[in-house]
Amino acid sequence: MNKLIVAILCLIYQASVICNPTIAILIGSGSTGKTSIASAISKISSDWYIIEEDQLCYKLEREAIYDKFPEEFEIIIKAINPCNVLSAIQNDILLFDESADEETINAAKLALQTITSFKRRYRFITQEDVFQEIDKGLKQGKNVLIDDWFLNVENVKINFPDIKVLQVFVYSSLFSCHKRFKQRNKKPISNLDAARRMYGQLICYYVDLYKLTNQSDHPFPEFNKQQIKRWFEKTSKKVRSNEDDVSLGDKAHAVYATEITREILNACRDKLITYDIEEEPVFFEPRMHYDILLNYENLTPEMATFLLLQNIEEFK
C-alpha cells in the first residue's frame, strides 16, 4: 500500500472523526516505532494534535535552565545548537557549531560548568504538563495522539471524562526493537542530533511491558528461548558490571552503552525468561490491557497509521 493510497483513505476517514474527538495513547517499549507512527499521522492528517512526551520533557527543562541561568544559556547557544543543550549539560556531550570560534567555545564551556556544578534536574515533566497539552489540542477541535512513556491512562480518563480515551499498544519483538535501536545509534552524532538511545530505555521498559508465553491469540512471530538467551549473553558484553572501573572516555559514544549494568541486564533477563516457560516456541506477549493492538513488526509507518485510524474508527 503506497503513501498516496494511504493518504486518500485517511482523508476519507477524517470527515467523521472531529465531531467525536479521541485521545489515543501510544504505548510501547523504546525503539518500538511509536515516534515514527506519530510523525506519519502528523504528515497525513491535520486533524490530530501530536504530543511527544520526550520532546515536551526536553522543552520544559530547557526553559527551566534558561530561567535559572539566562546569561549562561545565551552564551551556550552561541556555540551549541539549542536542541543539544540538554545533552551537553546532562551527559557532557559537547557538539559545537562549526562556525563557533575558539573564544565562543571556551565561553560556552565555562557557562556549562556553572550549570552542571549543581548536578540536578531543573524541571521534570509531570502529568499536568501533558494534560495541558491535551486540553490545548482539544480546544483546537482536534483529536489527540500521545507518544507516551509515563502517563497514567486512568488519570487521563478522569481529567477528560467526556472524551474517548484509547490505549494503543504498539507491538514489536525485542529483536526488532534492538535493530531500530542500533540503526538510530549508528547515525553520526551531529549538531542536529545528540540524543542517543540507551540500553536501559530499550531493555528495562521492554520486560516491564512484555512476558514470554507458549501460545498467543495474535499472529506474533515465533522465537525460541535459546535465541533470546543468546541475545542477552551477547548484549551483556557491551555493558559494564557494578565491579568494573569505568571511564567513559568519549562520552558521546560511550554513555548509552554504560548506563545499564550487567546486573540489571541479568535481572531483566530473569524477569522475561521465567522457569514456567518450558515448551517451544515462545511469543512476546503484552502484559497490560489495551484497546487497540498495532502489530508494527512488518509495517511501514504509513501502513501502521492507516490501520491505527481504521481501528480507532471502530470505537466511534
ZAMITOR-993471 format. One line per field, with one value per residue (C-alpha): x, y, z. Coordinates in nm, 4 decimals, always signed. Example, Ala and Ser with C-alpha at 12.3 -4.5 7.8 and 13.67 -1.06 7.14 Angstrom:
// ZAMITOR-993471
c1: (+1.2300, +1.3670)
c2: (-0.4500, -0.1060)
c3: (+0.7800, +0.7140)
END
This chain:
// ZAMITOR-993471
c1: (+0.0000, +0.1759, +0.1685, -0.0770, -0.3414, -0.2970, -0.3317, -0.6544, -0.8054, -0.7113, -0.8760, -1.1975, -1.1644, -1.1056, -1.4553, -1.6037, -1.3637, -1.3635, -1.7245, -1.6275, -1.2692, -1.0481, -0.7403, -0.5208, -0.2247, +0.0556, +0.2157, +0.5243, +0.8857, +1.1773, +1.2562, +0.9241, +0.8232, +0.5803, +0.7554, +0.7594, +0.3861, +0.3151, +0.5236, +0.3398, -0.0002, +0.1066, +0.2036, -0.1065, -0.3785, -0.4137, -0.6919, -0.4539, -0.2680, +0.0540, +0.2130, +0.5607, +0.6389, +1.0144, +1.0111, +0.7827, +1.0185, +1.3226, +1.1382, +1.0311, +1.3788, +1.5446, +1.3042, +1.3727, +1.7503, +1.7089, +1.5034, +1.7742, +2.0786, +1.9680, +2.3129, +2.4905, +2.2233, +2.2632, +2.6391, +2.5971, +2.3581, +2.6111, +2.8274, +2.5832, +2.2542, +1.9692, +1.8352, +2.1582, +2.1908, +2.0404, +2.2834, +2.5681, +2.4502, +2.3400, +2.5955, +2.8834, +2.8333, +2.9731, +2.8732, +2.9863, +2.8665, +3.1280, +3.1004, +3.1866, +3.5303, +3.7621, +3.6605, +3.2897, +3.3588, +3.5647, +3.2935, +3.0334, +3.2448, +3.2656, +2.8920, +2.8270, +3.0483, +2.8373, +2.5173, +2.6452, +2.8041, +2.4548, +2.4196, +2.0424, +1.7391, +1.5791, +1.2416, +1.0845, +0.7703, +0.4519, +0.1141, -0.0315, +0.2010, +0.0610, -0.2974, -0.2418, -0.1181, -0.4181, -0.6526, -0.4767, -0.5297, -0.8959, -0.9657, -0.8337, -1.1032, -0.8537, -0.8043, -0.5008, -0.2281, +0.0264, +0.3634, +0.3686, +0.6163, +0.4910, +0.1310, -0.1330, -0.4169, -0.6820, -0.5943, -0.6428, -0.9927, -1.0710, -0.9499, -1.1297, -1.4454, -1.6391, -1.3643, -1.2987, -0.9569, -0.7945, -0.4795, -0.2928, -0.0272, +0.2395, +0.3809, +0.7348, +0.9612, +1.2709, +1.4898, +1.3104, +1.3353, +1.7054, +1.7539, +1.5939, +1.7958, +2.1219, +2.0165, +1.9471, +2.2731, +2.4749, +2.3713, +2.6612, +2.6268, +2.5928, +2.4732, +2.1237, +2.1043, +2.2872, +2.0072, +2.1232, +1.9033, +2.0223, +2.0163, +1.8175, +1.5462, +1.5330, +1.5583, +1.4162, +1.0973, +1.0578, +1.0484, +0.8004, +0.5644, +0.6127, +0.6167, +0.7029, +0.4221, +0.3926, +0.0776, -0.0753, -0.4075, -0.2254, -0.0106, +0.3096, +0.6400, +0.7696, +1.1035, +1.2856, +1.4307, +1.7888, +1.7678, +1.6596, +1.9204, +2.1951, +2.0794, +2.1148, +2.4591, +2.5800, +2.4393, +2.5970, +2.9402, +2.8557, +2.7661, +2.9601, +2.9400, +2.8995, +3.2527, +3.4081, +3.6163, +3.4524, +3.5994, +3.3522, +3.6216, +3.4401, +3.1039, +2.9340, +2.9749, +3.0008, +2.7282, +2.4394, +2.6199, +2.7261, +2.4163, +2.2828, +2.4881, +2.5291, +2.3460, +2.0413, +2.0550, +2.0560, +1.7615, +1.5729, +1.6575, +1.5263, +1.2073, +1.1414, +1.2610, +1.0785, +1.1110, +0.7485, +0.8073, +0.9352, +0.7889, +0.8788, +0.8114, +0.7677, +0.5988, +0.6484, +0.3055, +0.1928, +0.1429, -0.1050, -0.4569, -0.5047, -0.7941, -0.6098, -0.3167, -0.0990, +0.1450, +0.4311, +0.6618, +0.6414, +0.4681, +0.5759, +0.4764, +0.2209, +0.0581, +0.0548, -0.1073, -0.3952, -0.4539, -0.4498, -0.7046, -0.9181, -0.9169, -0.9990, -1.2983, -1.4401, -1.4690, -1.6801)
c2: (+0.0000, +0.3192, +0.6557, +0.8130, +0.5446, +0.5699, +0.9495, +0.9249, +0.6736, +0.8921, +1.1966, +0.9988, +0.8908, +1.2454, +1.3666, +1.1510, +1.1991, +1.5610, +1.5700, +1.2978, +1.3722, +1.0905, +1.0768, +0.7919, +0.6962, +0.5049, +0.2584, +0.0562, -0.0046, +0.2120, +0.1927, +0.0215, +0.2697, +0.4979, +0.8178, +0.7142, +0.6458, +0.9793, +1.1570, +0.9788, +1.0790, +1.4440, +1.4411, +1.2604, +1.4248, +1.7762, +1.6615, +1.5223, +1.7150, +1.5236, +1.5172, +1.3638, +1.3347, +1.3205, +1.6484, +1.8099, +1.6986, +1.8462, +2.1714, +2.2150, +2.1533, +2.3844, +2.6589, +2.5893, +2.6082, +2.9329, +3.0782, +2.9798, +3.0677, +3.3111, +3.4640, +3.1272, +2.9824, +3.2689, +3.2090, +2.8341, +2.8613, +3.0748, +2.7635, +2.4733, +2.4073, +2.4699, +2.1184, +1.9752, +2.1878, +1.9159, +1.6551, +1.8935, +1.9553, +1.6039, +1.3886, +1.6274, +1.5715, +1.8923, +1.9304, +2.2749, +2.4520, +2.4515, +2.8299, +2.8812, +3.0284, +2.9312, +3.2248, +3.1366, +2.7705, +2.8487, +3.0833, +2.8101, +2.5591, +2.7937, +2.8571, +2.4819, +2.4322, +2.6821, +2.4956, +2.1386, +2.2154, +2.1909, +1.8278, +1.8172, +1.8265, +2.1685, +2.0589, +1.7198, +1.6569, +1.5966, +1.4538, +1.8025, +1.9240, +1.6571, +1.7342, +2.0980, +1.9883, +1.7565, +2.0418, +2.2650, +2.0103, +1.9516, +2.3260, +2.3419, +2.0909, +1.8107, +1.4531, +1.3991, +1.1384, +1.0908, +0.9218, +0.8014, +0.6549, +0.7537, +0.8733, +0.7180, +0.6373, +0.6237, +0.9790, +1.0898, +0.9390, +1.1133, +1.4508, +1.4189, +1.2212, +1.3203, +1.2196, +0.8715, +0.7592, +0.4626, +0.2734, +0.1660, -0.0990, -0.0836, -0.4358, -0.5116, -0.8023, -0.7422, -0.8157, -0.5650, -0.3008, -0.3698, -0.3390, +0.0069, +0.0942, +0.0159, +0.1980, +0.5142, +0.4997, +0.4357, +0.7732, +1.0177, +1.2415, +1.5852, +1.9310, +1.8162, +1.5070, +1.4434, +1.2307, +0.8706, +0.5750, +0.3879, +0.0167, +0.0886, +0.2553, -0.0459, -0.3411, -0.2385, -0.0964, -0.3910, -0.6529, -0.4380, -0.4409, -0.7976, -1.1534, -1.4778, -1.7240, -2.0562, -1.9572, -1.6404, -1.5353, -1.2927, -1.3502, -1.2638, -1.4071, -1.7221, -1.7461, -1.9952, -1.9405, -2.0139, -1.7423, -1.4937, -1.6120, -1.5713, -1.2157, -1.1344, -1.3008, -1.1003, -0.7765, -0.8340, -0.7991, -0.4414, -0.3177, -0.2843, -0.4614, -0.2870, -0.4051, -0.2506, +0.0640, +0.2505, +0.5503, +0.6863, +0.8409, +0.9621, +1.0110, +1.0955, +0.7316, +0.5508, +0.6912, +0.4975, +0.1659, +0.2137, +0.3444, -0.0073, -0.2560, -0.6263, -0.6982, -0.5002, -0.6684, -1.0146, -0.9167, -0.8124, -1.1456, -1.3395, -1.1339, -1.2164, -1.5787, -1.7398, -2.1040, -2.1891, -2.1370, -2.4794, -2.5505, -2.4082, -2.1863, -1.8729, -1.5417, -1.1894, -1.1131, -0.7760, -0.7820, -0.4943, -0.4057, -0.2252, -0.1194, -0.1483, -0.3711, -0.2434, -0.5089, -0.2958, -0.5890, -0.5721, -0.2408, +0.0937, +0.3981, +0.4903, +0.1464, +0.1470, +0.4913, +0.3802, +0.0641, +0.2699, +0.5219, +0.2370, +0.0710, +0.3991, +0.4464, +0.1160, +0.2672, +0.5591)
c3: (+0.0000, -0.1118, +0.0609, -0.1849, -0.1282, +0.2480, +0.2317, +0.0274, +0.2682, +0.5626, +0.4004, +0.3657, +0.7303, +0.8589, +0.7827, +1.0573, +1.3451, +1.4579, +1.5816, +1.8310, +1.9354, +2.0591, +2.2800, +2.1553, +2.3759, +2.2050, +2.4457, +2.3637, +2.4535, +2.3466, +1.9732, +1.9064, +1.6339, +1.8199, +1.7172, +1.3500, +1.3637, +1.5328, +1.2704, +0.9875, +1.1275, +1.1548, +0.7860, +0.6618, +0.8711, +1.0092, +1.2412, +1.5013, +1.7697, +1.8398, +2.1849, +2.2068, +2.5750, +2.5115, +2.3204, +2.5765, +2.8528, +2.6732, +2.6058, +2.9676, +3.1044, +2.8517, +2.9590, +3.3275, +3.2743, +3.0844, +3.3722, +3.6221, +3.4106, +3.1371, +3.0780, +3.0666, +2.8369, +2.5894, +2.5861, +2.5313, +2.2353, +2.0503, +2.0303, +2.0668, +1.8880, +2.1394, +2.0715, +2.2117, +2.5238, +2.7450, +2.6100, +2.6825, +3.0386, +3.1349, +2.9511, +2.8788, +2.5050, +2.3588, +1.9949, +1.8939, +1.5816, +1.3094, +1.2839, +1.6533, +1.7115, +1.9969, +2.2157, +2.1816, +2.2561, +2.5679, +2.6952, +2.6411, +2.8337, +3.1314, +3.1197, +3.1108, +3.4153, +3.6070, +3.5248, +3.5652, +3.9024, +4.0521, +3.9337, +3.9327, +3.7053, +3.6903, +3.5612, +3.5004, +3.3014, +3.5032, +3.4105, +3.4485, +3.1720, +2.9404, +3.0461, +2.9482, +2.6066, +2.5650, +2.6531, +2.4018, +2.1243, +2.2121, +2.2188, +1.8619, +1.7674, +1.7069, +1.8124, +2.0335, +1.9839, +2.2638, +2.2166, +2.5746, +2.8215, +3.1676, +3.1592, +3.3866, +3.1475, +3.4202, +3.5215, +3.1614, +3.1658, +3.4958, +3.3684, +3.0343, +3.1217, +2.8084, +2.5629, +2.4287, +2.5575, +2.3825, +2.4759, +2.1646, +2.2260, +1.9553, +1.9338, +1.8243, +1.9146, +2.1246, +1.8225, +1.6002, +1.8718, +1.9087, +1.5326, +1.5329, +1.8442, +1.6634, +1.3479, +1.5434, +1.7346, +1.4185, +1.2850, +1.3250, +1.6254, +1.4729, +1.5572, +1.4723, +1.6893, +2.0157, +2.1555, +2.1881, +2.2756, +2.5841, +2.6626, +2.9774, +2.7699, +2.5435, +2.7815, +3.1189, +2.9732, +2.7356, +3.0097, +3.2028, +2.9043, +2.7742, +2.9018, +2.7270, +2.6597, +2.4778, +2.2939, +2.1589, +2.0111, +1.7822, +1.4717, +1.6552, +1.5304, +1.6990, +1.8793, +2.0996, +2.4446, +2.3406, +2.0789, +2.3451, +2.5955, +2.3339, +2.2736, +2.6444, +2.6574, +2.3593, +2.4967, +2.8394, +2.6795, +2.5795, +2.9265, +3.2470, +3.5784, +3.9136, +3.9884, +3.6770, +3.6977, +3.4114, +3.2387, +2.9862, +2.7695, +2.4611, +2.6290, +2.3035, +2.2019, +2.5337, +2.7553, +2.6014, +2.6436, +3.0044, +3.1789, +3.2405, +3.4399, +3.3748, +3.6989, +3.5844, +3.2445, +3.4070, +3.6254, +3.3116, +3.1506, +3.4506, +3.4581, +3.0926, +3.0755, +3.3651, +3.4717, +3.3975, +3.0238, +2.9209, +2.5779, +2.2387, +2.0538, +2.2647, +2.1933, +2.3252, +2.4716, +2.6157, +2.9935, +3.0036, +2.8966, +2.5667, +2.3464, +2.0159, +1.9278, +1.6451, +1.5255, +1.3928, +1.3226, +0.9421, +0.8705, +0.7333, +0.9416, +0.6712, +0.6752, +1.0554, +1.0509, +0.8332, +1.0364, +1.3545, +1.2233, +1.0939, +1.4368, +1.6118, +1.3808, +1.5036, +1.8541, +1.7315)
END
